[in-house]
Amino acid sequence: MKIGVIADDITGANATGVLLSKTGFTSATVVFGGKVPVNSSFTSISVDTDSRYVSQEMASQRVNDVYIQLKSWGADVITKRIDSTIRGNLGSETDALLDSMGSESIAIFVASYPDSGRVTSGGYLLVDGIPVQETDVAKDPMNPIRNSYVPDVIAEQSKYEIGHVGLGTVLKGKDSIQSALQKLILEGLRVIVVDAVTNEEIQCIAEAMVAIKEKVFLPVDPGPLTAAYGSLLASQHVKENKYILTIGSVTPTTGRQIRYLVDKTNVQPVYVDAMKLASMTDSWEMEVKRATEEALEKLGTEELLIITTQSPSSQVLSLSEIGIKEGVTGEELAKRITVGLANITHNVVVNCKQKISGTYSSGGDVTAALCAVSGAEAIHLKDEVIPRAAYGNFIGGTFDGIPVVTKGGTVGDKQSIYTCVNYLRSNNHEGSVVV
């Protein structure tokens, strides 16, 4: 899938391109005056129109020219990157794109960039908790900001009536946002401002947009909405792919990440009994066999397969006490568990009739075990999905050349595993594996 970003300055173009790269797109920025490289391997191209301080008429013309180039390149999605402090020709540029995209197009305007301290509540843009009109941006000699209410700022330039979805609705989640958007769309509104104060809320907004199939959406934002929306659409293009998630970490952080992932995907994990793996008896082989069979069956109908020892009812085992009974050390039993999970994953990859496009695991011990079981000699590192989550390729063994993502069990927030999965979906590498 290809996504085209129209930005009113070069730094904004670069910033959004980087966000898209982190979700798996291959990004490039075209400087003002340059031409979109039609024959290229990029899946994301951001174009600088240098239109923040020009007249509304000139800004509209530049946006239209770039829109034509991006469509000729083959862009499946067009987005409008705006300044994170709502300076520039917001309304006129949005109108120009809606006119070019046709009567079924709807602009969803999310001015928030939580990681940069920009949030919207009640329609007002706050910068580090201060209304934008009270910040230094208000003194911009070229384009001073005198109003923090986003719908009014757009309305000063736009010919369209502006709708607004408040934070109270957004906090209720994707279904509530979807209903609110559909109601406003039925009323004929084509520019809708949506509040958000967290990245998770922006993710829910993107999910609501994706769920509304009958309209063509134009994300208008400083970057986070574009990245979330593009990632979700890209994942829909590759539903035939299969992803295996091997999760051996028992940390509370990993537990929250699993629950978030399950909530977002409605996938029921294959729960592996850690007690049966923490043994030198036949119970290890029996549990590996049972879990492998269940996993292969589930993967036949599901896009994602979660293999984990962390079930809602699981408890942390006292491996030292079990080791005393079996005459081995607790460290040996811990390794027995991780090697069991690695064997289940390896068995599924080898025996699955469908193409395996990715597998994810939390816990360094599990990653090491999977490398050992598959015969991998090394990992060629290429990128960072999120801080302390690395992306690369296996070298050697059964998975030679297959992409891989590694993440520790204590790394990230509750969205981190979901973020890594979407990174893989967006990349859609041939036969990729994530660990």
ZAGUTOR-436767 format. One line per 4 residues: number of its first residue (from 1); their letters; for each residue z, x, y of C-alpha. Coordinates in Angstrom, 3 decimals, always signed. Layout:
% ZAGUTOR-436767
NUM) A) Z,X,Y  ... $
***
This chain:
% ZAGUTOR-436767
1) MKIG) +0.000,+0.000,+0.000  -0.811,+1.200,+3.528  +1.232,+0.508,+6.653  +0.060,+1.076,+10.213 $
5) VIAD) +2.538,+1.558,+13.051  +1.547,+1.135,+16.689  +4.030,+2.978,+18.933  +4.162,+3.223,+22.705 $
9) DITG) +5.146,+6.898,+22.685  +4.944,+9.939,+20.409  +8.654,+10.304,+19.657  +8.857,+6.687,+18.561 $
13) ANAT) +5.794,+7.119,+16.371  +7.366,+10.149,+14.714  +10.754,+8.484,+14.276  +9.297,+5.477,+12.473 $
17) GVLL) +7.048,+7.685,+10.360  +10.092,+9.640,+9.198  +11.921,+6.424,+8.256  +8.917,+5.323,+6.217 $
21) SKTG) +8.760,+8.727,+4.543  +12.351,+8.267,+3.422  +11.349,+5.044,+1.650  +8.496,+6.747,-0.192 $
25) FTSA) +5.476,+6.517,+2.117  +3.338,+9.563,+2.913  +3.391,+9.567,+6.708  +1.348,+11.000,+9.549 $
29) TVVF) +1.340,+10.527,+13.319  -1.814,+10.334,+15.432  -1.250,+11.547,+18.995  -2.569,+9.601,+21.972 $
33) GGKV) -6.326,+9.867,+22.167  -6.714,+10.899,+18.546  -8.515,+8.898,+15.884  -7.001,+7.422,+12.755 $
37) PVNS) -8.175,+9.541,+9.770  -9.945,+6.868,+7.731  -10.474,+9.124,+4.717  -6.986,+10.397,+3.977 $
41) SFTS) -4.248,+10.208,+1.369  -1.631,+8.939,+3.820  +0.052,+5.615,+3.114  +1.697,+5.375,+6.531 $
45) ISVD) +0.062,+6.211,+9.847  +1.849,+5.875,+13.173  -0.314,+5.934,+16.297  +0.908,+6.788,+19.794 $
49) TDSR) -0.704,+4.559,+22.436  +1.219,+6.235,+25.300  +1.510,+2.767,+26.815  +5.145,+2.433,+27.853 $
53) YVSQ) +4.514,+2.999,+31.545  +0.961,+1.699,+32.009  -0.068,-1.752,+33.197  +0.252,-4.703,+30.831 $
57) EMAS) -3.530,-5.057,+30.715  -4.082,-1.416,+29.789  -1.280,-1.528,+27.221  -2.868,-4.556,+25.563 $
61) QRVN) -6.261,-2.845,+25.427  -4.849,+0.331,+23.898  -2.924,-1.645,+21.279  -6.039,-3.616,+20.335 $
65) DVYI) -8.123,-0.451,+20.012  -5.575,+1.103,+17.661  -5.249,-2.133,+15.691  -8.989,-2.058,+14.970 $
69) QLKS) -8.769,+1.574,+13.815  -5.805,+0.895,+11.539  -7.514,-2.099,+9.936  -10.625,+0.033,+9.353 $
73) WGAD) -8.355,+2.608,+7.680  -7.193,-0.174,+5.363  -3.716,-0.991,+6.655  -2.139,-3.803,+4.641 $
77) VITK) +0.680,-4.206,+7.164  +0.704,-3.666,+10.927  +3.966,-3.122,+12.821  +4.834,-2.622,+16.477 $
81) RIDS) +7.265,+0.168,+17.269  +9.221,-0.464,+20.478  +11.656,+1.594,+22.494  +15.226,+1.314,+21.209 $
85) TIRG) +16.371,+0.428,+24.721  +13.653,-2.251,+25.173  +11.695,-0.453,+27.890  +7.966,-0.860,+28.170 $
89) NLGS) +5.329,-3.539,+27.642  +7.145,-5.380,+24.869  +5.763,-8.845,+25.470  +2.185,-7.981,+26.373 $
93) ETDA) +1.726,-5.607,+23.432  +3.202,-8.114,+21.006  +0.943,-10.868,+22.366  -2.116,-8.638,+21.999 $
97) LLDS) -1.350,-8.007,+18.344  -0.613,-11.655,+17.567  -3.952,-12.614,+19.114  -5.762,-9.988,+17.028 $
101) MGSE) -3.936,-10.877,+13.810  -4.720,-14.591,+13.992  -2.932,-17.910,+14.261  -0.876,-17.430,+11.073 $
105) SIAI) +0.809,-14.301,+12.396  +4.461,-14.308,+13.460  +6.285,-11.557,+15.353  +9.832,-10.858,+14.151 $
109) FVAS) +11.601,-8.942,+16.885  +14.674,-6.930,+15.829  +15.730,-4.571,+18.614  +18.553,-3.049,+16.556 $
113) YPDS) +18.780,+0.564,+15.387  +22.343,+0.753,+14.009  +22.214,+4.455,+13.148  +21.515,+5.169,+16.833 $
117) GRVT) +24.199,+2.826,+18.135  +21.732,+0.060,+19.090  +22.746,-3.437,+17.906  +21.960,-6.990,+18.966 $
121) SGGY) +24.434,-9.857,+19.056  +23.933,-13.183,+20.765  +20.473,-11.935,+21.713  +21.973,-9.081,+23.772 $
125) LLVD) +21.146,-5.438,+23.105  +24.195,-3.190,+23.126  +24.031,+0.602,+23.195  +27.229,+2.087,+21.766 $
129) GIPV) +28.914,-1.213,+22.583  +27.644,-1.394,+26.176  +24.962,-3.838,+27.401  +21.777,-1.821,+27.815 $
133) QETD) +21.493,-2.799,+31.492  +24.805,-0.999,+32.125  +23.659,+2.300,+30.578  +21.721,+5.195,+32.080 $
137) VAKD) +18.506,+3.558,+30.858  +18.916,+1.024,+33.638  +18.209,+3.844,+36.083  +14.861,+4.792,+34.513 $
141) PMNP) +12.650,+5.318,+37.614  +9.508,+4.217,+35.762  +10.887,+1.237,+33.880  +14.466,+0.282,+34.784 $
145) IRNS) +16.240,-2.250,+32.568  +17.988,-5.023,+34.487  +18.503,-7.502,+31.656  +20.155,-7.016,+28.254 $
149) YVPD) +19.159,-10.407,+26.828  +16.232,-9.554,+24.574  +14.494,-12.987,+24.540  +14.353,-12.953,+28.351 $
153) VIAE) +12.964,-9.402,+28.452  +10.132,-10.428,+26.134  +9.540,-13.729,+27.949  +8.889,-11.888,+31.215 $
157) QSKY) +5.594,-10.663,+29.714  +4.787,-12.967,+26.798  +2.828,-16.201,+26.907  +4.697,-17.459,+23.839 $
161) EIGH) +7.944,-19.360,+23.646  +10.662,-17.125,+22.235  +12.861,-18.183,+19.319  +16.219,-16.671,+18.423 $
165) VGLG) +18.197,-16.341,+15.189  +21.800,-15.511,+15.996  +24.208,-13.161,+14.287  +26.170,-16.031,+12.749 $
169) TVLK) +23.106,-17.022,+10.745  +22.241,-13.431,+9.854  +25.740,-12.788,+8.506  +25.243,-15.555,+5.937 $
173) GKDS) +22.511,-13.541,+4.255  +18.879,-13.708,+3.245  +18.657,-17.414,+2.352  +20.223,-18.487,+5.640 $
177) IQSA) +17.878,-16.223,+7.610  +14.867,-17.496,+5.675  +15.748,-21.131,+6.416  +16.222,-20.374,+10.106 $
181) LQKL) +12.902,-18.542,+10.351  +11.043,-21.316,+8.524  +12.545,-23.931,+10.852  +11.441,-22.051,+13.971 $
185) ILEG) +7.992,-21.406,+12.515  +7.567,-25.126,+11.779  +8.409,-25.768,+15.427  +5.413,-23.616,+16.359 $
189) LRVI) +7.233,-20.484,+17.531  +5.403,-17.203,+17.003  +7.847,-14.713,+18.536  +11.332,-14.770,+17.032 $
193) VVDA) +14.202,-12.486,+18.023  +16.763,-11.842,+15.266  +20.213,-10.320,+15.769  +21.539,-7.492,+13.593 $
197) VTNE) +24.404,-5.011,+13.813  +24.083,-3.208,+10.447  +21.309,-1.779,+8.291  +22.304,-4.192,+5.533 $
201) EIQC) +21.636,-7.130,+7.863  +18.224,-5.672,+8.717  +17.545,-5.402,+4.987  +18.390,-9.105,+4.602 $
205) IAEA) +16.027,-9.974,+7.461  +13.241,-8.043,+5.726  +13.976,-9.825,+2.448  +13.744,-13.191,+4.193 $
209) MVAI) +10.385,-12.234,+5.702  +9.004,-11.149,+2.325  +10.116,-14.442,+0.790  +7.990,-16.446,+3.254 $
213) KEKV) +4.542,-16.111,+1.723  +2.458,-18.406,+3.890  +2.644,-16.340,+7.100  +1.592,-12.863,+8.194 $
217) FLPV) +4.509,-11.080,+9.789  +4.428,-8.488,+12.554  +7.686,-6.500,+12.591  +8.503,-5.504,+16.177 $
221) DPGP) +11.364,-3.012,+16.244  +12.479,+0.602,+16.818  +11.913,+1.452,+13.137  +14.581,+0.185,+10.694 $
225) LTAA) +13.008,-3.245,+10.174  +9.579,-1.674,+9.685  +10.977,+0.691,+7.027  +12.851,-2.058,+5.186 $
229) YGSL) +9.948,-4.522,+5.291  +7.367,-1.914,+4.294  +9.488,-0.720,+1.389  +9.971,-4.246,+0.031 $
233) LASQ) +6.266,-5.082,+0.289  +5.326,-1.815,-1.404  +7.641,-2.619,-4.297  +5.893,-5.963,-4.790 $
237) HVKE) +2.609,-4.120,-5.286  +3.952,-2.272,-8.321  +5.806,-4.938,-10.306  +4.023,-3.837,-13.465 $
241) NKYI) +5.958,-0.570,-13.355  +9.213,-0.008,-15.212  +12.291,+1.807,-13.938  +15.276,+3.001,-15.961 $
245) LTIG) +18.634,+3.515,-14.258  +21.118,+5.593,-16.242  +24.564,+5.415,-14.653  +27.411,+7.355,-16.185 $
249) SVTP) +29.652,+7.790,-13.151  +32.841,+5.701,-13.228  +33.770,+6.153,-9.562  +34.578,+3.089,-7.412 $
253) TTGR) +31.642,+4.065,-5.183  +29.240,+3.811,-8.108  +30.778,+0.487,-9.104  +30.073,-0.946,-5.646 $
257) QIRY) +26.533,+0.407,-5.767  +25.897,-1.217,-9.157  +27.236,-4.576,-7.961  +25.045,-4.424,-4.853 $
261) LVDK) +21.993,-3.533,-6.946  +22.646,-6.359,-9.418  +23.121,-8.804,-6.534  +19.821,-7.747,-4.959 $
265) TNVQ) +17.740,-7.645,-8.144  +19.406,-10.216,-10.450  +19.072,-7.705,-13.292  +21.721,-7.782,-16.019 $
269) PVYV) +22.627,-4.255,-17.164  +22.839,-2.957,-20.696  +26.540,-2.191,-20.950  +27.274,+0.770,-23.201 $
273) DAMK) +30.732,+0.961,-24.788  +32.186,+4.259,-23.579  +34.937,+4.044,-26.184  +32.367,+4.142,-28.975 $
277) LASM) +30.540,+7.086,-27.378  +33.797,+8.969,-26.838  +33.989,+9.764,-30.518  +32.828,+12.264,-33.106 $
281) TDSW) +32.511,+9.468,-35.701  +29.615,+7.252,-36.726  +30.444,+4.875,-33.872  +28.483,+7.216,-31.528 $
285) EMEV) +25.241,+6.911,-33.497  +25.722,+3.172,-33.978  +26.282,+2.548,-30.259  +23.292,+4.692,-29.248 $
289) KRAT) +21.111,+2.747,-31.681  +22.433,-0.649,-30.555  +22.053,+0.120,-26.847  +18.555,+1.547,-27.361 $
293) EEAL) +17.413,-1.628,-29.116  +18.900,-3.867,-26.419  +17.371,-1.712,-23.684  +13.893,-1.783,-25.201 $
297) EKLG) +14.077,-5.562,-25.522  +15.173,-6.048,-21.910  +12.595,-3.634,-20.537  +9.865,-5.759,-22.066 $
301) TEEL) +10.558,-8.530,-19.535  +12.313,-6.772,-16.641  +11.098,-4.352,-13.991  +14.457,-2.572,-13.828 $
305) LIIT) +16.615,-1.464,-16.735  +20.209,-0.485,-15.963  +22.022,+1.501,-18.646  +25.679,+2.014,-17.753 $
309) TQSP) +29.154,+2.491,-19.146  +30.649,+0.812,-16.065  +30.943,-2.883,-16.912  +33.024,-5.379,-14.872 $
313) SSQV) +35.730,-5.225,-17.555  +35.587,-1.503,-18.338  +38.609,+0.719,-17.888  +38.878,+4.463,-17.390 $
317) LSLS) +39.480,+6.069,-20.770  +42.193,+8.629,-21.462  +39.907,+11.147,-23.119  +42.721,+13.595,-23.686 $
321) EIGI) +44.655,+11.051,-25.781  +41.536,+10.091,-27.751  +40.786,+13.780,-28.242  +44.196,+14.399,-29.791 $
325) KEGV) +43.519,+11.681,-32.374  +40.074,+13.112,-33.211  +41.061,+16.756,-33.046  +38.772,+17.673,-30.139 $
329) TGEE) +39.189,+18.262,-26.414  +38.772,+15.661,-23.706  +35.920,+17.742,-22.270  +34.051,+17.503,-25.566 $
333) LAKR) +34.416,+13.710,-25.561  +33.255,+13.475,-21.937  +30.133,+15.385,-22.884  +29.713,+13.126,-25.907 $
337) ITVG) +29.513,+10.128,-23.545  +26.942,+11.679,-21.204  +24.815,+12.969,-24.079  +24.910,+9.475,-25.580 $
341) LANI) +23.629,+7.928,-22.361  +20.931,+10.604,-22.139  +19.863,+9.917,-25.723  +19.597,+6.188,-25.054 $
345) THNV) +17.445,+6.861,-21.975  +15.279,+9.377,-23.801  +14.798,+7.006,-26.736  +13.656,+4.240,-24.389 $
349) VVNC) +11.211,+6.492,-22.518  +9.710,+7.754,-25.768  +9.532,+4.403,-27.566  +8.772,+1.910,-24.792 $
353) KQKI) +5.298,+0.405,-25.072  +5.052,-0.036,-21.308  +4.575,+2.757,-18.778  +7.889,+4.119,-17.478 $
357) SGTY) +7.571,+4.631,-13.745  +11.096,+5.740,-12.991  +14.633,+6.191,-14.206  +17.751,+6.698,-12.108 $
361) SSGG) +21.185,+8.023,-13.009  +24.426,+8.624,-11.153  +26.559,+11.581,-12.147  +25.608,+15.240,-12.356 $
365) DVTA) +26.724,+15.455,-15.988  +24.280,+12.711,-16.931  +21.450,+14.462,-15.108  +22.240,+17.700,-16.924 $
369) ALCA) +22.435,+15.882,-20.257  +19.087,+14.202,-19.725  +17.492,+17.552,-18.905  +18.979,+18.993,-22.090 $
373) VSGA) +17.918,+16.085,-24.301  +14.380,+16.026,-22.891  +14.048,+19.816,-22.936  +13.507,+20.104,-19.184 $
377) EAIH) +13.944,+23.681,-17.937  +14.243,+23.004,-14.200  +13.645,+20.523,-11.381  +11.117,+21.291,-8.660 $
381) LKDE) +12.783,+19.897,-5.518  +10.585,+18.290,-2.868  +12.497,+15.834,-0.676  +15.796,+14.159,+0.147 $
385) VIPR) +15.931,+10.393,-0.299  +19.346,+10.061,+1.328  +21.887,+12.809,+2.056  +22.760,+14.521,-1.265 $
389) AAYG) +20.155,+12.596,-3.235  +17.273,+14.936,-4.099  +13.728,+14.144,-5.173  +11.449,+16.409,-7.175 $
393) NFIG) +9.708,+16.936,-10.532  +10.907,+17.916,-13.996  +9.600,+21.230,-15.275  +9.128,+21.503,-19.034 $
397) GTFD) +10.101,+19.305,-21.939  +9.289,+15.679,-22.683  +9.281,+14.723,-18.980  +7.304,+17.720,-17.726 $
401) GIPV) +5.814,+16.979,-14.288  +7.564,+13.624,-13.959  +9.196,+12.903,-10.550  +12.971,+12.785,-10.510 $
405) VTKG) +15.739,+11.779,-8.073  +19.275,+13.073,-8.615  +22.425,+11.661,-6.997  +26.139,+12.263,-7.488 $
409) GTVG) +28.499,+9.434,-8.388  +30.486,+9.650,-5.142  +27.448,+9.867,-2.860  +26.400,+7.186,-0.381 $
413) DKQS) +27.347,+3.656,+0.582  +26.979,+0.483,-1.465  +23.221,+0.327,-0.803  +22.433,+3.853,-2.018 $
417) IYTC) +21.199,+3.155,-5.556  +19.110,+0.250,-4.246  +17.676,+2.574,-1.596  +16.730,+5.149,-4.249 $
421) VNYL) +15.073,+2.467,-6.379  +13.009,+1.278,-3.425  +12.034,+4.878,-2.695  +10.585,+5.115,-6.192 $
425) RSNN) +8.880,+1.761,-5.939  +7.225,+2.796,-2.683  +6.068,+6.122,-4.070  +4.707,+4.446,-7.208 $
429) HEGS) +4.092,+7.802,-8.865  +2.175,+7.792,-12.108  +4.697,+7.876,-14.922  +7.548,+8.764,-12.600 $
433) VVV) +11.133,+9.198,-13.669  +14.222,+9.293,-11.435  +17.497,+10.715,-12.697 $
***
